[in-house]
Amino acid sequence: MRDNKLFIYFSFISLLIFKINLAYSEIIELSSCDNFKDGFLKNEYILDLDKLTMTRNYVFNEKTYQKYRITDLSTKKKNTVESFIYIEGENILTDRMGYPQFFTQLLFKKDSKDIFIKTVINNEEGVTKISSCKNIERYKKES
């Protein structure tokens, strides 16, 4: 009888430890995004809210590729960009790119298919919509 209780006790503890070790990561994936300035064959954003990272996968169409290739020979047709993100209320922002007096950030709103760019010049803020996505998916990933 005592061995039975001991087995049940260790089973319960093991199950509890196993359950605690399971990590869930919340992911937001925005896909089929139309950019208002450039053309893309593929343009998607993956936001990992637990690791606080954004991954952007894109493939330029031929016209956009040639436009950027003229001024920058290192331009690739297919690319992946990774950036850190942080959350402010309902907004998700990427790291600042630029200088303290002038910088830009991508701005995502939770549960919105729109992507904005936030520009700050000498503490004057401007927010412009740069892209609209056809699909938004939220899911939890087990690891």
N, C-alpha and C positions, 0 to 999 in steps of 0.2 A: 504494500500500500504506500509506504513511504517513497519507494522508487518511482511509483506512478506520479506522485505529487512533484517530485524532483524533476522528472521528465517534463511534466506540464509547465513547471516554473521556467526551466531552461528554454523550452520551446517558445514560451511567451516572450521572454527576454530577447531571444534571437530574432523573433519576428518584429519586435519593437525596434531593435537596432537596425535591421534590414530596411524597415519602413522609413526610418530617419535618414538613412544614407541615400535613398532615392532622391535625386535632384530633378526638379522640373524647371525648364527654361521657357519663358514666354517669348514667342517669336511673332513678329508682324511682317508679312511679306506683301509688298506692293509690286504688281507685275503689269505688263503691257502698258507702260507709262508713255504717254505722248508728251514730247517736249515742245514748247512753243517757239523755240529758237532753232533747234537742230533736229535732224532726222536720225532715227535709230531703227535698226532691225530688231534689236532687243534692248530693253531698258527696264531693269528691275532693282528694287531696293529691299534688303533683308535687314530688319532691325531686331537685334537680340537684346531684350530689355533686362535680362539678368547679367549678361556679360558686358552690357553697355557698349555694344559695337554695331556699326552699320556697314554692310557690304553692298556695294553697287556693282552689278554686272551689266555691261552694255556692249553693243556692237553698232558702230556707226553705219549708216547707209553710205553709198559710194560718194554722193555729192558732199555730205558733211565731212567725210574722211578726207577728200581732196582739199576741201577748204582749210582744214587744220594742218594737213600735211605740207602745204605750201610754206607756212611760217614756222613749222616745228617738225623736223625730220624724225624725231623720236615718237611721234604720234602713231599709235597702233590702232588697227581697225576694231579689234576685240580687246576689252580690258576689264579689269576688276580693281575697284578702289575700296579700301577699308579705312574707317575712321571711328574714333570714339564718339559716343553720344552721352548726353545727360538729359534728365527729365526735369522740367519745370511745370508743375501742375498738369495740365492736359497737353502741353507741348513737349516735343522731343527735338532737341537741337544737337547738331554736330559740333565738333571742335571748331574754334575760331580759326579762320584762315586770313592771315594778313598781319597788320601791325596794331598796336593798342588804339591808335587814333582812327584807323580805317581797317575794318575787317568784314568778312562775310561768313554766314553760316547757313546750312540747309535747315529748314524748319518743317517738321511733320506735326500734324495734329492727330491725336489718338482717334481712331475710327473714322478718319477722313481719307479720301482717295487723292487729295490734292497735296502738292509739294510746293513749298515756298522757299524763297531765298531772302534772308534777313541781311541787310547791309547797314553798317553803322559808320558814319563819318563824323568825327568830332562830337560824339554823343547824340547825333541826330539819327534816328532809326527810320528805316524804310523796309517794308515787307512787300514782296512781289510774288505772285503766283507764277511758277516756271513750268509746272508739269501737272498733268492729271492722269491718274492711273485707272484702268478699267477694272482691275481686280485687287481686292484686299482680303488677305487671309490672316486670321489670328489662330495660333495653336500653341499648345504646350508640348515641349519636347522632353522626353525622359532621358536621363543620362545616368 
